[in-house]
């Protein structure tokens, strides 16, 4: 009997050792099994911020074996969340260029600067930042809009943008170009209306309370269909960058320049983490994000919305986005404030 018990104990111990070895061999990353909150700087669940974050996290969650939830809290709350969260991988942020533009424009405090968070991997880009107008507007694009204002000195054009974001940088780059090409008088007759979600901007356009709005290409596309009734139909008057297969003039094609070079701007969607997040978390995110960006299903899903899968590891993304920020600083400092440009 004692021999049998001894044999059983040996077998149990052997199985325990083998199980332990197997578990050690199994790669477990720092996000494994965690509930990860993904804050974004938008409150909309229909715009590109949410759509790209949602798409990415569905694929990334599988790579990390984590439970992720995208939380559309808005820019201020997102920045505050990422600056106060513990560096444990349970709170991350995914957002576009407003992350640094908001600080450059003074809309958010310096404590939210890129240097005070960790720049993680880039997962994708959106070249579809667009300006739209009513289909019946007396100009086909934003160069013709400046020509129209030049030829009609009593006319004004109202442009609806958001403060401190991509639409803001898009507008002031255009504004400075108009000043240089058409004169201050023409530029002074482009009046800014600040704020509003895409749906609110569209309503203002339809109600006649604005003439041009800034939005994502994919969110305006349905309203450009010739079958849409005339009072609701919209046309694109410019893109900030080129979209594959889309025949809409870009700022660069219209002649808009910045520092003597054709101006183009795509939104870069990057994952950000709290300061002091361990290096292994970043390495694991890099590996997972690279796998996602190579997944044909993810690439196809992004392309359907005219977005691009565009992986860049954290170290490269940090250098890239910092240089992009610094290249725009002089333009932003030289531009008039929105208080000067806003409709009085």
C-alpha positions in Angstrom: 0.0 0.0 0.0 2.8 2.4 0.9 4.5 1.6 -2.4 1.3 2.5 -4.3 0.9 5.8 -2.4 4.5 6.6 -3.1 4.1 6.0 -6.8 0.9 8.2 -6.9 2.8 11.0 -5.2 5.6 10.7 -7.7 3.2 10.9 -10.6 1.4 13.9 -9.1 4.7 15.7 -8.6 5.8 14.9 -12.1 2.6 16.2 -13.6 2.9 19.4 -11.6 6.4 19.9 -12.8 5.4 19.3 -16.4 2.4 21.6 -16.1 4.6 24.3 -14.6 7.1 24.0 -17.4 4.3 24.2 -20.0 2.9 27.4 -18.3 6.3 28.9 -18.3 6.7 28.2 -22.0 3.3 29.8 -22.8 4.0 33.5 -23.6 1.7 35.7 -21.4 1.8 39.4 -22.2 1.2 42.2 -19.8 -2.3 42.8 -21.1 -3.4 39.2 -20.9 -6.9 38.9 -19.4 -7.1 42.6 -18.5 -10.1 44.9 -18.9 -8.6 47.8 -20.9 -10.4 51.1 -21.1 -9.6 52.9 -24.4 -10.5 56.6 -24.1 -10.8 58.7 -27.3 -11.0 62.5 -27.7 -14.4 62.5 -29.2 -17.9 62.1 -27.8 -19.3 60.9 -31.2 -19.7 57.3 -32.0 -20.1 57.9 -35.7 -16.9 59.9 -36.6 -13.5 58.6 -37.5 -12.1 58.7 -34.0 -14.5 56.1 -32.7 -14.7 54.1 -35.9 -10.9 53.6 -36.2 -10.5 53.0 -32.5 -13.4 50.4 -32.5 -12.1 48.6 -35.5 -8.5 48.5 -34.2 -9.4 47.4 -30.7 -11.5 44.5 -32.0 -8.4 43.1 -33.7 -5.9 44.2 -31.1 -7.9 42.7 -28.2 -7.5 39.2 -29.8 -3.7 39.8 -30.2 -3.4 40.8 -26.6 -6.0 38.4 -25.2 -7.5 41.4 -23.4 -11.0 42.8 -23.0 -11.1 46.3 -24.5 -13.8 48.9 -24.4 -13.7 52.2 -26.4 -15.0 55.1 -24.3 -15.9 58.2 -26.3 -15.4 60.8 -23.5 -14.2 63.8 -25.5 -10.7 65.5 -25.7 -10.5 67.1 -22.2 -11.6 64.0 -20.3 -9.4 61.7 -22.4 -6.3 63.8 -21.8 -7.1 63.9 -18.1 -7.7 60.2 -18.0 -4.4 59.3 -19.6 -2.5 61.8 -17.4 -3.8 60.5 -14.2 -4.2 56.7 -14.9 -1.9 54.2 -13.3 0.7 52.8 -15.8 -0.7 49.3 -15.6 -2.1 48.9 -19.1 -5.7 49.2 -18.0 -6.2 52.7 -19.4 -4.9 53.8 -22.8 -5.9 56.5 -25.3 -6.2 56.3 -29.0 -6.5 59.6 -30.8 -5.4 61.6 -33.8 -3.5 64.9 -34.2 -5.7 66.9 -31.9 -3.6 65.3 -29.2 -0.8 67.8 -29.8 -2.8 70.4 -31.8 -5.0 71.2 -28.8 -2.0 72.1 -26.8 -0.3 74.1 -29.6 -3.5 76.1 -30.1 -3.8 76.8 -26.3 -7.1 74.9 -26.0 -5.5 72.5 -23.5 -2.9 72.9 -20.8 0.8 72.2 -21.3 0.5 69.3 -18.9 -1.1 67.3 -21.7 1.9 67.8 -24.0 3.3 64.7 -25.8 6.3 64.8 -23.4 4.0 64.1 -20.5 2.6 60.8 -21.9 4.0 57.8 -23.7 3.6 57.7 -27.5 2.8 54.2 -28.5 2.5 52.6 -31.9 0.6 54.2 -34.9 -2.1 51.9 -36.2 -3.6 53.8 -39.1 -4.2 57.1 -40.9 -7.2 59.0 -42.3 -6.5 61.1 -45.3 -10.2 62.1 -45.5 -10.3 65.4 -43.7 -12.7 67.4 -45.9 -14.4 70.7 -46.4 -18.0 70.5 -47.8 -20.6 73.0 -49.0 -24.1 73.0 -50.3 -24.3 71.5 -53.7 -25.7 74.8 -55.0 -22.9 76.9 -53.7 -21.5 79.3 -56.4 -18.0 77.7 -56.3 -16.8 74.2 -57.0 -13.8 74.2 -54.7 -12.0 76.4 -52.2 -9.8 78.1 -54.8 -13.0 79.1 -56.6 -14.3 80.2 -53.2 -11.5 82.7 -52.9 -12.0 83.8 -56.5 -15.7 84.3 -55.7 -14.9 86.5 -52.7 -12.4 88.5 -54.8 -15.0 89.1 -57.5 -17.8 89.9 -55.0 -16.4 92.4 -52.4 -19.6 92.6 -50.5 -19.9 88.8 -49.9 -18.8 86.7 -46.9 -18.3 83.0 -46.5 -19.0 81.4 -43.1 -16.8 78.3 -42.3 -17.7 76.0 -39.5 -14.7 74.4 -37.7 -13.7 73.2 -34.2 -11.2 75.0 -32.0 -7.8 73.4 -31.5 -8.1 70.5 -33.9 -7.5 69.3 -37.4 -10.2 71.5 -38.9 -8.5 74.5 -37.2 -5.1 73.7 -38.7 -6.8 73.1 -42.1 -8.5 76.4 -42.0 -5.6 78.6 -40.9 -3.3 77.1 -43.5 -5.9 78.0 -46.1 -6.5 81.4 -44.5 -2.7 82.3 -44.6 -2.6 81.2 -48.3 -5.6 83.4 -49.1 -3.9 86.3 -47.4 -0.8 85.8 -49.5 -2.5 85.1 -52.8 -5.7 87.3 -52.7 -5.0 89.9 -50.0 -6.2 90.6 -46.4 -9.6 92.0 -47.6 -10.6 88.6 -49.1 -9.3 86.7 -46.1 -11.2 89.0 -43.7 -14.5 88.0 -45.4 -14.0 84.3 -44.4 -15.9 84.2 -41.1 -15.4 81.3 -38.7 -18.2 79.6 -36.8 -16.8 77.4 -34.0 -18.0 74.1 -32.7 -20.5 71.4 -33.4 -20.5 67.7 -34.2 -20.8 66.6 -37.8 -24.6 66.3 -37.6 -24.8 69.7 -36.0 -22.7 71.3 -38.7 -24.8 69.7 -41.4 -27.9 71.0 -39.8 -26.4 74.5 -39.7 -25.5 74.1 -43.4 -29.0 73.0 -44.3 -30.5 75.8 -42.2 -28.4 78.4 -44.0 -26.4 79.3 -40.9 -23.0 78.4 -42.4 -21.7 78.0 -45.9 -18.8 75.6 -45.5 -18.3 72.8 -42.9 -15.4 70.6 -42.0 -16.0 66.9 -41.5 -14.7 63.4 -42.3 -15.1 62.4 -46.0 -16.9 59.2 -45.1 -19.4 61.1 -42.9 -20.4 63.5 -45.7 -20.3 61.1 -48.6 -23.9 59.9 -48.4 -25.1 63.5 -48.8 -23.3 64.0 -52.1 -25.4 61.4 -54.0 -27.3 63.1 -56.8 -30.4 61.3 -55.6 -30.4 63.3 -52.3 -32.9 66.1 -52.4 -31.5 69.5 -53.4 -31.8 71.2 -50.1 -29.8 68.5 -48.4 -27.2 67.7 -51.1 -23.6 68.5 -50.3 -20.5 68.7 -52.4 -16.8 68.4 -51.4 -14.9 71.6 -52.0 -11.4 70.3 -50.8 -9.6 67.5 -49.1 -6.5 68.0 -46.9 -4.9 65.0 -48.4 -5.3 62.6 -51.3 -7.7 59.6 -50.9 -7.1 56.6 -53.2 -9.7 56.4 -55.9 -11.5 59.7 -55.0 -11.7 62.6 -57.5 -11.9 65.6 -55.1 -9.2 68.3 -55.3 -6.8 68.4 -52.4 -5.3 71.6 -50.9 -2.0 70.7 -52.6 -3.8 70.4 -56.0 -5.5 73.8 -55.4 -2.1 75.4 -54.8 -2.3 75.8 -51.0 1.2 75.8 -49.6 2.9 75.9 -46.2 6.4 77.2 -45.9 6.6 77.1 -49.7 5.6 73.5 -49.9 2.3 72.0 -51.1 0.1 71.5 -48.0 -1.2 68.0 -47.2 -2.4 66.6 -43.9 -3.6 63.2 -42.9 -4.7 62.3 -39.4 -2.4 59.9 -37.6 -4.1 57.5 -35.2 -1.7 56.6 -32.4 -2.1 54.8 -29.1 -1.0 56.8 -26.1 -0.3 55.5 -22.6 0.3 57.0 -19.1 3.8 58.2 -18.3 6.0 55.6 -16.7 4.2 52.7 -18.4 6.8 49.8 -18.4 8.8 49.3 -21.6 7.5 45.7 -21.9 4.0 47.0 -22.3 5.1 49.2 -25.3 7.0 46.3 -26.9 4.0 44.1 -26.6 1.7 46.7 -28.1 4.2 47.2 -30.9 4.1 43.5 -31.7 0.3 43.3 -31.5 -0.3 46.4 -33.5 2.0 45.3 -36.3 0.2 42.0 -36.5 -3.2 43.8 -36.7 -1.9 46.2 -39.4 -0.8 43.2 -41.6 -4.2 41.4 -41.2 -6.0 41.4 -44.6 -9.4 41.6 -42.9 -8.3 44.7 -40.9 -6.8 46.3 -44.0 -10.0 45.7 -46.0 -12.3 47.0 -43.2 -10.2 50.2 -42.9 -10.2 50.7 -46.7 -14.0 50.5 -46.9 -14.1 53.7 -44.9 -11.2 55.2 -46.9 -8.9 54.8 -43.9 -5.4 53.2 -44.2 -3.7 50.6 -42.0 -0.3 52.2 -41.3 1.7 50.6 -38.6 4.6 52.5 -37.1 6.4 51.3 -33.9 6.3 53.4 -30.8 9.8 54.8 -31.0 9.4 55.9 -34.7 5.9 57.2 -34.0 7.2 59.4 -31.2 9.9 60.9 -33.4 7.4 61.3 -36.3 4.5 62.9 -34.4 6.9 65.2 -32.5 8.4 66.5 -35.8 5.0 66.9 -37.3 3.9 69.0 -34.3 7.0 71.1 -34.4 6.6 71.8 -38.1 3.2 73.4 -37.5 4.1 75.5 -34.5 5.3 78.6 -36.4 2.1 78.6 -38.5 -0.1 78.3 -35.4 1.8 81.1 -33.6 1.5 83.4 -36.6 -2.2 82.8 -37.2 -4.9 85.1 -35.9 -6.9 83.9 -32.9 -10.3 82.4 -33.4 -11.7 85.4 -31.5 -10.5 87.6 -34.4 -11.9 85.3 -37.1 -15.2 84.3 -35.5 -18.5 85.8 -36.8 -19.3 88.8 -34.6 
